[in-house]
Amino acid sequence: MKSPIRLPILLVLFAACSPSDDLPPLVVQRDSAGITIIESFAPAWGDAAHWRVGVEPLVDLAESGTGDAHHFYSVRDVRRLPDGGIVVANRGSDEIRKFSPDGGFVRSAGGSGEGPGEFTNLQRIELIGDSMLVLDWNGRMAMFGRDLGLVHTMWPDPDIGEVRYLGDGIMVVETSVPDYDAFGLVRFPTVLALLVPSAA
């Protein structure tokens, strides 16, 4: 007598879980100040293959050693080096810290200040081969070699917020153009610019 009662209930539950036309669309297109914005909420993969976070970390830098180098605060960026090593932009100390592939501390560079190789608000690391281009909040950039020795400092624009290396010495930077007299909800223009090596 219990089976006939359960069967209709299960059918109702399965029907409730089936796809419905009442679900929100997977793609939404809208206009904002004359700019078309398309948002996709659909997954970028099918049912068979997808990204997932592993249960256990491959390396835990807070546990792979002892001392101040394994204590982090306000990490802004992490990059894997070509040799498997790891570099971390630790904003709390304005340092670049380099670790071996197994998480052992190698060395650090930087520190708080305005001198060569120092930072006032460390933001990003961009890899250029086995060297590192490090961006401070005010657009100042410092290039460090494989051993974290300072190679070069440059300051192309104080409003640079992002930098990406394209190869052959060419970088693309994102620069904001703020309007300090604007009020309310404002979308500041953003400029993408190429930085190319100067001819010697």
C-alpha angles and dihedrals in degrees: 000000000000097000097063089053095049097047097064091046091053091049090054091050093049090049090052091054096048121104114278137194087231092071117106116262120266092226126041124189121194141161125239119183091330094313119116112227120193119192121191120199095176119109116256092228140049129244094274101054128032143140119265136172114248120242094234125040117242090222130006107200091192089059103031093081145354136254136052093308089069094051114089135191127180097353108200103182142004125195134185112225123222090254092054095260122132131229122198129197102216106192093188091070098019088237136139107220123196123205133185119248090266093050101261114147112250106173144307137228137191125034134185116309145073099262127106110303093008128114139211096196113003112214121162146008121210119187119227104184105300092336127087130226108203122198124210121203093256095057095262113140130200125195117213126189128227091278091048092252113150111255105171143347125210137172109197098161133353093220097059109128103170136024131189129184115228099182135259091063093300122131132183116214131192115221126185122219104209123196105210092189094058121107133201125009106353133173108210116212117253124212126204113205134180119229111203129185114267118240111255 
